[in-house]
Amino acid sequence: MQAAKYQMNIYCKRTLRRRGGFSLIEVLIAMLLTTLAIVSLVIANSAFTKANDAGVDLSTAEFLIEQIRELTTLLATVDPESSVSTFGPETGETLASYDDLDDFDGASFSPPISADRNSLNNFAAFTQQVTVENVSASDFEQVVSDHGSFFIRVTVKIFLNSKEIDSGSWLRARY
């Protein structure tokens, strides 16, 4: 009886010792799961940062398109002095003296310009590229000869380090 009690007592001590802590395997599995969780969070954070940067660039591009739209909104569609004889800037004209919409055809601004024609040096990595085209009255996608229509499409493309990231177009009617 004593021997049975002694063996039971040893068995209980061993059982209690095993229940008192984690085994090496359990600790390794817990460390592995914790490491996977941390790595996943770092990867997700990196992806969110890239998406946020792309969103900032797109917002900046929309802002730069809007600057050209505001600048050209109140300009005449054809030169007020030479009427319809010239498409594009007249001889000797500079950005400061552009007085009609077609003067902006083929213009490229880097650094970009604001609606008041000032350089936006904080956005030096961006470029605004402007195209002005006459389009058909029956099909706004069809380009016609210069001054061949009363409808003009203005397209502004925005580049970031020579890579196009956005563009916008709008129509104006000659009146």
CORSULKA-V161176 format. One line per field, one symbol per residue. phi: phi as a letter, one per 20 degrees, with the letter a starting at -180 (. if undefined). psi: psi as a letter, one per 20 degrees, with the letter a starting at -180 (. if undefined). A space follows every 10 residues. Layout:
phi = ???
psi = ???
This chain:
phi = .fffffffff ffffffffff beegffffff ffffffffff ffffffffff ffffffffff ffffffffff fegefffcgf edmdfcdoff gnfcgfdgcb fffefnfccb ffdefemefd ffdffecdcd cccfcffebf eeedfgmebe dcddcddddd lmdfdabbcb dcdec
psi = ggghgghhgg ggggghghii aqrhgggggg ggggghgggg hgggggghgg hgghhggggg ghghghghgg higjqqhrph gjdjhppaqr piqrghjpjr gihipjqpoo qrqrhjjqpn hikhiqpppp ppqpqqhioi ioprqpkjrj ppppppppqo ljppiqqqqr qqpp.
